[in-house]
Every structure is written in C-alpha cells, then in structure tokens.
Amino acid sequence: MSLALQLKDYRLTTAEILYRLPDHPAVLQSYIWQDMDLAPDYPSLRKFLDFWSRELEGKLHSVRVGTAGPLIRPVGLRHVDHSLALH
C-alpha cells in the first residue's frame, strides 16, 4: 500500500460483485475486487464497474462494498490517573 495514497485518505476497499453468467442468467457468480480507493465516492471501483458493464458479458446483479478505517491517523494522547514506581 502506498504511503502517498494513505496520506490522501485512500483506504483498502473490498467489493463483492455478484453477476449473472451469460449462458445461464439464473445462476449468480461472485467476484472479489480489492484496491486502494477513496470513500465514499469510490472512483476506482466506479471506473472498474463502468469497464465491466461496457466490456464484459456478465450482467451485474449487486455490489457489496467494505472499507477499512484509516490506516494512518494522528497520535492519540490520554491522561493516566495512576502511576507506579518500581525500586
């Protein structure tokens, strides 16, 4: 994963694509797509789905998208109420 993409808030995105088999339209097949993408618009996924609709014969049935939280985030500080001294 590219650090430059992570700094631009790109996250690991996974999509489960269900599509109909061209020769057997009653049968659904699953395809898993995974790439770094920018939520919530998902430009990379949309580009892939546009390509699929335009170039491939299997008609899309549904797409389920999951995305990871940000991998790079600011350091969090917290107050500690107790301290322990070891001799």
C-alpha positions as CSV (number, residue, x, y, z in Angstrom):
1,M,0.0,0.0,0.0
2,S,1.3,3.4,-1.0
3,L,2.0,5.8,1.8
4,A,1.2,8.7,-0.6
5,L,-2.3,7.3,-1.2
6,Q,-2.8,6.7,2.6
7,L,-1.9,10.3,3.3
8,K,-4.6,11.4,0.8
9,D,-7.1,9.3,2.8
10,Y,-7.3,6.3,0.4
11,R,-8.3,3.1,2.2
12,L,-8.2,-0.5,1.4
13,T,-11.6,-1.3,-0.2
14,T,-13.1,-4.6,-1.0
15,A,-16.2,-5.2,-3.2
16,E,-18.1,-8.4,-3.6
17,I,-19.6,-8.3,-7.1
18,L,-22.4,-10.7,-7.9
19,Y,-23.1,-11.1,-11.6
20,R,-25.2,-13.3,-13.9
21,L,-23.5,-16.0,-16.0
22,P,-24.0,-15.1,-19.7
23,D,-25.0,-18.6,-20.7
24,H,-27.1,-19.3,-17.6
25,P,-28.7,-16.0,-16.4
26,A,-30.4,-17.7,-13.5
27,V,-27.0,-18.5,-12.0
28,L,-25.1,-15.9,-10.0
29,Q,-21.3,-15.9,-9.7
30,S,-19.2,-13.9,-7.2
31,Y,-16.1,-11.8,-8.0
32,I,-14.0,-10.1,-5.3
33,W,-12.3,-6.8,-6.2
34,Q,-9.8,-5.1,-3.9
35,D,-7.8,-1.9,-4.3
36,M,-7.0,1.3,-2.5
37,D,-9.9,3.7,-3.0
38,L,-11.3,6.9,-1.7
39,A,-14.5,6.6,0.3
40,P,-17.4,7.4,0.0
41,D,-17.3,8.1,-3.8
42,Y,-15.1,5.1,-4.7
43,P,-13.7,6.4,-8.0
44,S,-11.5,3.3,-8.7
45,L,-14.4,0.9,-8.1
46,R,-16.8,3.0,-10.2
47,K,-14.2,3.0,-13.0
48,F,-13.9,-0.8,-12.8
49,L,-17.7,-1.3,-12.7
50,D,-18.1,1.0,-15.8
51,F,-15.5,-1.1,-17.6
52,W,-17.3,-4.3,-16.5
53,S,-20.7,-3.0,-17.8
54,R,-19.1,-1.8,-21.1
55,E,-16.8,-4.7,-21.9
56,L,-17.9,-7.9,-20.2
57,E,-20.9,-10.1,-20.9
58,G,-21.9,-11.0,-17.3
59,K,-24.7,-8.6,-16.2
60,L,-24.1,-7.1,-12.8
61,H,-26.6,-8.2,-10.1
62,S,-25.3,-6.4,-7.0
63,V,-22.2,-4.9,-5.4
64,R,-21.4,-5.0,-1.7
65,V,-18.6,-2.7,-0.5
66,G,-16.5,-2.8,2.6
67,T,-13.7,-0.4,3.5
68,A,-11.1,-0.3,6.2
69,G,-10.7,2.6,8.6
70,P,-7.9,5.0,8.1
71,L,-4.5,3.2,8.5
72,I,-2.7,6.5,9.3
73,R,-4.2,8.7,12.0
74,P,-3.0,11.3,14.5
75,V,-1.3,10.1,17.6
76,G,-3.8,9.9,20.5
77,L,-2.9,11.0,24.0
78,R,-4.7,10.1,27.1
79,H,-4.4,11.1,30.7
80,V,-3.2,8.4,33.2
81,D,-4.8,8.6,36.7
82,H,-2.3,6.3,38.4
83,S,1.5,5.9,38.5
84,L,3.6,3.0,39.7
85,A,7.1,3.2,41.0
86,L,9.4,0.2,40.9
87,H,12.5,0.1,43.1
